[in-house]
Amino acid sequence: MRTFALFVLGATLAVAAGAFVPSTSQVKYAEKEWLHKQEDLLLLFRHLYEKDWNPQLVAYAKNFHFQESAELFQHAPTVQWAKKLWSYYEHGLLPKGEVFSVYDEVHREQAIALFRVLYHAKDWDTFYKVAAWARYYVNEGMFVYALTVAVTHRADMAGFVLPAPYEISPYHFINTEVIQKAQQYKMQGYYGMKKVDGVYTVTIPSNYTGWYMHTNAEQKISYFTEDIGLNSYYYYLHTDYPFWLGGEQFGLAKDRRGELYLYEHQQILARYYLERLSNDLGHVPEFSWWSPIPTGYYPDLQYYNGHSFPARDNYYHVDQESNYREIRQVVDYEKRLRDVIDQGFFVLPDGKKVNLSTPESVDVLGNLIQANPDSYESRFFKYVAMYARIIMGAAIEPVEPYQVIPSALEHYESAMRDPVFYQIYKRIVAYYHQFKEHLPEYTYDELYYPGVKVDGVVVDKLQTYFDRFDVDITNAIDIEPEPYVPGKYEGFGEIEYKPDPVVIKARTVRLNHKPFAYKISLTAEKPGKAAVRVFLGPKYDEYGGQYTLNENRDNFYELDYFVQELTAGKNVLTRSSTNFNGYVKDRTSFYELYRSVMAGYTGAEKFQLDMSEAHCGFPNRLMLPKGKKGGMPFQLFVIVSPYKAPQVTQYTGFDPVLSCGVGSGARYMDTYAFGYPFDRPIDEKVFYGVPNAFFQDVSIYHKSEGDL
């Protein structure tokens, strides 16, 4: 395997420690060998639906004789998976052009086989040959999925950057009429397009489905649910912790994956609820399997093969004959979950009892609900969320597994667009709350930090607005490929990239906010190390009534968290929104990323590696809800707690400049429960009396473009 080196500057590690995105002041620059690999990796995703786009990639695929490859069949970890993948290939993989869904069992098993071969490839050369072969012969969606998960989990590929998912496959993110206009420009010979630096260029205005039709009130927040950054975040959350991946080899259980699964969805719901309040929508509706679903959804998306994403009418009847089996399964699984939560244990097939009554067993519960391989029991408890999504998506029952037309809910790239997604996960997160209801309330001593008192919190004016963002959707059109000439590209050489003759962009409108800062003033009797958590929550419900703290605790969204060294006496902790932990900025476009890689390769500039665009972070733009023009009241909650070091020191076992540390067990800054102290029922008499906690009223103002 070829090796690569990275130059390191400034080796100081920042004190602040993000729970999900590593925070470090280290700067690293890639060397030429590494950049060559990065370039080759990027080109695998270009013009995904044209297998003949690049004749050199075609040569790679045709010159790699999969079943005879010594690289695969002499490398023990790969052999069984290579045989399995070849067996699928011989007997019929999902054809190219058909729609891939990881929720289809046949599709998933084939994707897992490809993932395993890529993951176990003994070196870069073998990995790339398999990837090039798969790009040519394997279904496009399956190829991207397996390759993305493999790159995410291979330790030797930490730091490699993949194109944004909305650029790889715009069909899951950009409305049909915009894709249609892009294809019309191509079919009409780029008529009406401007040529910039020899490249035909056009930007097509794009909007959300709520702009074109008003099926129900939920469309008021389509700007949030259909945000491409939000949906990309959720897609990457799954590629980090796929429901089918686990075991000792991958170490995902070290990351408290079950607890993380539940907490991430609880936080998504809390953030979504803040957006609903900003638009006078109120609580997330609940549903029954036996009653019509009031919330319809028209996704306005179309697959590459021409099929439209299935739509769901308002008052959709889920209890129809085609759904009876799935509904019966979901109802059974839900009852089993409720029962074992209440009884505080469940029994394995061998008779062993598994405790579900301790705070730590929330991780066990999360694994049960996700039904992942790290669960104790995957036979009695199955994929509640998966079956619920399939039922609620209103997709047509397929004739056979190679001709499916999945709903938006059946893709991680588009699931959050559908308002019913939040209703499904409200139901699932309710099991999380049910479990927590059985735990004792935090006592005064468990909340108190002796000798520390928060004196006050000052926050800058909070302002949100809508801005414009251009999305490269060139992958949605077919360009004319250079013909493949047998014998011209013998062997395996460098892949040459020829720039596209056209760049087509969709101009979207997105929620954003002005940068802001907050200051926490506190007094400490003696020096110490503290964990600081800051939450944003509603002040009033949709009717204008003030919440009690206990009924409101599920609606607090964790805005920031960090570790701080306190000095004796007065301390002022200042934090800027540009440096909050857990957030990332917008992804660099393919063309800009490719330009930077090649500039680094030729020595024209240095290619910096950092985590500012890490796939494991929440979009920085969306940390604040929209609010209202005249200001909308919310509240900040700050708690300063004694620092409790994690069992595995943070950032050990991986490089925090290159990796999110998935599977390392060293991602988190401390050992507190996720969501502490709002994760358990609250005794308000105790909670309000803790001096190291503080509530601060704030208002969020939404400004129009003209006002800014």
N, C-alpha and C positions, 0 to 999 in steps of 0.2 A: 504494500500500500504506500502511495506517495504521501509524504509528510508535508506539513505546512507550519510556518512559524508566525508569530504575532509579536510586534513590538509593544512594549508596555511603558506608559508614562504615568507618573503620579500614582503611587500605589496606596494612597490613603483611602480607607473605607469610611464612607459617611456613617455618622451615628444613627441617622434615621434608617428605619428598616421596614420596607413595605412587606405586607403579608403575601402579596402575589407577584409584584414586579420588583426584582432586586434593585436596590438603590446603592450606587457606588460612584465615587468620583474618579475611578480608574479610566484611563483612555487607552485604547488599543487600536493599532493600525494593521490591516491585513497585508500580507506579502503576496507576491505575484502568483505563486503556486495556488494559494487559497483562492485568489480572485479568478483564476482560470476555471476552477471548479464551480465557483459561484456563477460565472457566466454560463457555463454549460447547463447548470441546474435551471437557471431562469428560462433558457430557450426550450426546455421540455414543456413549459406551460404556455408557450406562445402559439396562437392559432390552434387551439386544442382540438377543434373538430375537423382539422385538415391533417390527416396522417401523412400526406405527401408534401407538406408545406416546405420542409427543408430536405433536400436530397441527401445531405450528409447524415441527418438523423435517420433517413430511410436506409442508408447503407449500414449504419450501426445496427438497425433492427434486422436487416436481412443477412448480415454477416455473422450475427450471433446465433449459433445453432444451439438452441436452448437445451434440448434433450441430450446433447452430446457434450455439453460444456463441463470441462474438468473443473472450472472454477466453482461450479455448483455441486457437482456430484462427488467431489473429493473433499468437500468441506462438511463435516459431520452435522453441524446444526442446521444446515440448509437442505440436506438430502431429502428428508421426508416431505418437506413443504414444496420443494421443487418438483418432486414426483406428483404430488397432489395437484399443483398448479398445472402441470403438463397434462394430467388426466382431465382436468376441467377444460383445457384448451382443445384436447382431442375430441371430447364428447360434447363440446359446445359451451363456450363462455357466453355471458351476456353479450349480444351483438353490439357492434359499434352503432351509434345513433339512437339506441334505445335509452330509456331513462333509468338511471341507477338510483336505488334507495337503500340505505343501510338498514332500514326497517324490514326489507324483504329478506327472508331467511336464505334463499338461494343466492341472491346478490351478495349478502353479507359473508357467506362462507367462501365465495370466490374471492372477494376483496381481502379477507383475512389470509388466504393462501398467498396472494400477491404481496401483501404487507409482510408476511413472514419471510418470504424469499428476499425481499428488499432489505428487511431489517437484519437478517442473518448473513447478507452478502459479506464476504470476508474482507473486502477492501473497496476503495473508491472505484477502481476500474470495473470490478465485478458489479457493484451497485449500479453504476451508470449504464453498463451494457444491458442489464436486466430492465432498467427504467426505459431505455430507448426501445428495447424490444416490446415492452408493455405499452408504450405510447402508440406503437404501430398496430399491435394486434388486440389489445384489450379495450373494452368499452371506456369511453372518455371519462365519464363520471367516476367509474370504479378506479381507473388509473390515477386520477387526481386525488381521490380520497386515500387510497392505499399509499401513494407516494408522500402525501402530506403527513400522514400519521407516522410513516417510517422516518422521515426527516426529523420530525418532532422528537422522536424517542431514541434515535441513534446518538450515542454520546459523542461519536467522532464527527457529528454534523452540527454540533452546537455553534451558533453564530451565523449559520447560513440563513439567508433571507429568501422567502418565497414571495411571489407577487401577491397582492391583495386578492382575496377570494372574489370580490366584485369585479376585478379585472380579468381573472381567469375565466369566470363564467358569469357574464353580466345578466344572463337569463334569469338568475335567481334573485336579482336585486333591482333591475331597471325595468320599468313598465313597457308593455308590448309596443305601444305606439312609437316610443323612442327607438326601440330596436328596429321597428319597421322602417322608420325614416332613415336610420343608418344604412340599412340594406338597400333602400331605394337610391341613396346617394351612390352606392357602389354599382348598382345595376344601370344607373344612368350615366356611367362614365365619369363620376365625380362632378357632374354638372352643378354649377352654383357654388362650388367650394373654392376657397382661396388656397393658393400655393405659398407656403412659407418654408423657406430654405429647401425648396425642391420637393416638399411633401404637401399633398392635399390635406387641408385641415378644416374642420368644421366643429362647432359646438352646438348641440341640440338642447333646447330648454326641456327640463324634465320636472315633473311634479309627482305628488303622491296620489294614491287612488281616491282619497277623500276630495280631491280637487275635481275629479271627473264625475263622481256619483256619490250620492248620500244614501247609502243603504240603511244606516242606523247612526246613532249618536257617537258610536265608537270611532267613526271616521274623523272626528275632531282632533284626535291625537295620532293620526297616521304619520305625521311628521316625526313622531318619536318611534312608534312601533316599526316603521319601515325605514328607519335610519340605517344606512349601509354600515356605519361604524358599529352600531349596536348589534346588528345581525352578524357581523364578522366576529365580534367578541364572543357571541354565543357559539358560533361554529368552532372557534378555536378552543373554547372551554371543553367541547366534546373531543376534539383531536388530542387534547392533553389527557383526558380521562374517558376514553371510549367505554361504553357500557359492556363491551365484549372483551376488553383487555384487562389483564391483571396477573396475579401470581407472583411468586418470589422473584422471577427474572426481571420484572418491570418495576417492582417496588412502589407501585402507586398507593398501596395500603399505608406506607410510611408517611404519606402526606395527609393522613386523616381524610381519605377520599370520600368516605361515607358522610362524615360531618360536613365536609366542604360542599358536597353535592346538594345537601339540604340547605346549607347557609347561602350558597350562591343563588339558589332559586328564591329563597326568602328575601334576599336583598334586591333581586330583580323585581319582585312583587312590590317591595317597599318603594323603590324608585319609580316604578310604574304608577303606583298610587299617588305619589306626589304630583305626577304629571296629570293624572285624572283630576285631582283637586284644582289644579291650575286652569282646567277647562270645565269646571262645574259638573263633573261626572260622578264623583263620589266613589263609593266602595266598589270593588270588583264583584260582579254578579256571581252567584252560584248556580249550579245546574243539577238536573236530575236525569238519569239515564232513561226515565220513563215519561218524561215530558218534553215537548218541543223546545229546541234551543233557540231563544229569541235572537241571538247575535249571529247574523249572517256575515259572510265575507266574500268579496269579489277581489281576487288577488291581482288581476290585470297583468299576469305574467304568462309567458309562453316558452315552452321548451324549444331547444334547437331543432328537434324533429317536427315542429309545427303544432304539436298538441298543446292546448291551453292548460294551465294549472286548474284543477277542479274548483268550482265556486260552490259556496254553501248559501242557500237562501235563508232569509230570516224565518224563524220558527221551523227549523229543520227537524224532522222526526228521526231521531237516532234509533229508536226501537222498531226497526224494520227487519224483515226476515234475514237479509244479507248480513246483519250485524248481531243476530241473536247469539251466536257462539262467542264472539269477542266480548259482548256485554256480559254474558254469563261468567266468562273468565275474569274480567275486571272486577265484577261484583264479588266473586269468590276471593280474589287476592286482597281486595280492600277489606273485607271482613276479617280475613286472617291477620292482616296487619293491625287492625284495631284491637283484635282480641289479644295478640301477643304483647302489644304495648300496655294494655290495661292489666294483664296478668303479670307482666314484668319478666317474662322469660319465654323461650320457645324450646322445643325438643328436637334434636337431630335424629335422623333415621337410626343411629346406633344407640339411642336412648339418652345421650348426653344432653344436659340442660345448658342453655346459653343465657346468661344474665342480661336482662334489658332494663335494669332498675337503677344502674349507677350513672352518674353524669358522663363517664367515658363511653358508655355503651351507645351513645348517640351515633358513634361511628359505625357500630354494628347495624343499627337501624337504617342508616343511610345506604349502606351496602345492600341490605335486604330490599329496600325500596327500588334502588337502581338495578338490583338483581345482577350485579357484576361478579366476575370470577373470584373476587376477594370476599364475597359473602359466605357465611357459614352454610347457608342453605339456599340453593337455587332451584330446587324441585317444587317446593311447597309455595314459594313466593316468586312471582315472575314479573315481567316487564309491565307494570301498571301504566306508566306514562306512555310507553310505546303503543299498547293496545288502545289507550284513550285517544291518542293522536290519530291513529288509523280510523277509529270510529268517527271522531268529530270532524275529520278532514273532508268527509263526503266524497271521497274518490270512488270511482266506479270499480266494482269487483272485476279484477283482470281475468281474461280467459286462461292465460298461462303466465308464468313468472317472468317471461322475457318481453311481455307487452303491457307493463304496468304504467299507469299515469298517476303518480303519487300526488297528494295534496301538498300545499305549502307547509303544513304541519309535519310532514314526513321528511323534511330536509332541515338540517340544523342551520343552513344558510338563510332560510326563509320562514322558519317556524314562528319567530317573534312578530312577524307581520300580522298574523291572525290574532284578533282579540281573544279568541277562545283559548289560545295558548296560556294566557294568564289565568283563565278560569280553571283550566286543567291543573295548573301548578298551584293555584290557591288550594285546591282539593288535596294535592299531595303534600304541600307544606303544612296543611292542617294536621297531618300525622306527626310532623316535627313538633308542632305546638302541643299536640296531645301528649307526646312523650315528655316534653318539658313541664307540662302541668303536673306531672307526677313527682317532679323533683322539688325539694324544699326551696323556699324563697331564700335569697341571699341574706345572711345576717349582717348586722352592723359591722362586725369584725371582718367579714369577708369583703365588704365594700370599702372599708376605712383604710386610709393610708396615714398612719400615726405621724403627727407633726407637720402635715402638709395641708394647706388651706388655699383654695382657689379664691382670689379676691375679686376677680372680674374678668370679663371677656369683651374685647372691642373688635368689631368686624367692619370692614370697609363696606361701602354701598354695593349691594348685589344687583347687577343688571344683566339681563339676558336679551338676546336679539337673534334674528335669523340672518345667516350669511350664505354665500354661494360657494359651491365646491364642484370642481370639474372632475368627472370620473372618466377614465379612459375605457371606452367600450369597443375598441377596435377588434377585440377577440370575437365580437358578435357578428362580424362579417367575414366572408371568405375572400381571400386574395388569390391571385393567380400563382400557383406554385411553380418553382423551377423544375423542369422534368428530371426525373431520375434516370440516369444513364448507367446501365449495368457495366461494371468494370472501371467506371470513372473514379469511384471512391472505395477502392479496395482497402481492407483492413479497418483499423480504428484510428482516426486522426483527429485533429482539432475541428470543432464545429464552427463553421463560418456563419455569422449573422448578417443578413442583408436587410437593412432597414425597410420597414413597410412603406409603400408608396402613399399611404393615407394614415391619418390619425383622426379618429372620431371620438368626441367627448360628449358626455351628457352633463349638463349643468344642473345640479341639484340645489335645493334650499334646505339648510340644516339649522338646528338649534345650536346656539353657542352662548358664551357669556364673556363679559369683560373680566380680565384678571383681577383678583382681589386678594386681600391678606386678612389674617386675624391675629390678635395678640391675646395671650393668656397671661394674666398677672397672678402670681401665686407666692406664698410665703412658705419656706421650709425651715424647720427647726435645725436640721442637720443635712449635710450632703447625702445624696443617695441617687440611685438609678430608678427612673420612673418609666412606666408605659403610659402613653397619653392616647386617648381615643376621643374622637370628635364625631358626633352624629348630627344629622339634619332630620327634623321631623315636623309633622304638621302641628299647628296650634289649634285649629278648629276643624270640625268635620264639614261635610258638604252642605249641612243645614245651618252652619254658623255657630253651632254649639261647641263649647270648649270640651276637649277630651279630658277624661281622667287618664292619669299616667299609665295605669295598668292596661286599660283597653287600647291605649295608643302605642304600646311598646313595640308591637309588630311592624309599625309604620316608620320606624326610625332607620334611616339609611346611613351607613358608616361612611363619613366624608373623608376622614384622614386618620392616620394612626402612626405613631413613631415612638422611638425610645429616646429619652432625654436624661442627661446628667444634671441633677439639681445641685445648686450650691446653697449653703446656709444663708438664710435671709431672703431678701426679695429676688424673685426671678421673673423675667418677662420672656415668654416663648413666642416668637414671631414666625408665622408660616405663610408662605405665598402659595396661591392656588396652582402656580406653574410647577411647584415642587411637591404637591401632595402625593402621598404614596398610593400605588395601585392604579395610576392613570397613565395613559400614553397619548402621544399626539397622533395626528393623521398619518396614514401610511404614505410613503413616497411612491409616486406612480412608476409603472414599469419603465417607461422611457427615461425618466430621471435616474432611477435606480441603475438601469443598464449603463447609462452614460457615466455615472459615478464609478461603477465597477470597472469599466474600460479605461477611464481616466486614471484610476489607481493601477490598473494592469500596465499601462504604458508609462507610468511614472509622472504623468502630468499633475496629479494631485494625490493626496493620501486618502485612502478609504477608511473612515473611522467606524469602529464597531462599538455600539452602545445599546442600551435597552430603552431608548426613548420611544421606539416604535414596537416594543415587544408585543408579541401576539397574546400574551397572558394579561394584558392590562385593559381597563375599562376606558372608553373614550373620554379624554379630558373635557371635551366640549359639553358632555352630558352630565357633569357632576351636579349641576343646579337644574331644578325644574323651571319651567317657563315663567311662572309667577303671573302677575297681571300688570297692566299699564299703570295703574295708580298705586301699585305695591300690594303684595299679598303676604300676610303674616305667616311666618314659620318660627321654629325655635331650634337653636343649637344646644346640644348637650355635650359638656366636656367632663371627662373623668380622668383623674391622674391616679394611677395605681402603682403599688410596689412592683418592680420588675421581677418577673419569674422566668428565669432562663429556660429555654426549651431543652429537651433531652439531648437533641443533636444541635450543636452550635450552628446558628444561621450561616448559610452560604458555604458550608463545608461539603465536600464531595462534588462540587461543580463550580464552574467559573461564572460569577454573577455578572460579568461584563458580556458574556456570550449566551447565557442560558437562563431560563426561568426556574431551573432546578426541579422540574417535574420528576417525581420518583426518588428524589434524594432524601426526603424526610427532613430537609434543612431549609424549608422555604419561609418558616414563620418566625416572628420576632419573639414570641413568648408562648406560654402554655395555657393562657386563658382560653375559655370556650369561645368559639366564634360568636360574635354578637354580644359578648359580655359588656355591660351587665343587663342588657335587655332580653337576654335569651331565656330567662326564667320569670315566673310570676313575681310581681313586685309588691312588697309591703311598703306603701307610700309613707307611712310614719317613719320607717327606717331610712328609706331612700332619700327623702328630702332633708334628713338631718345629717348627711355625710358632708363634712366640710371640703373634701377633696373633689367634689362634684359641683357642677354649676350649670344652670339653665340661662340662656340668653335669647331674648326675643330678637328676631331679625325680620326684615321684609325683602322680598324679591320683586324687582321692578322689570317689566318687559318693555323694551323700547323698540319702536318701529325703526326702519332703516333711515327714515328722514330725521328722526329725533337724534340719531347717533351722528 
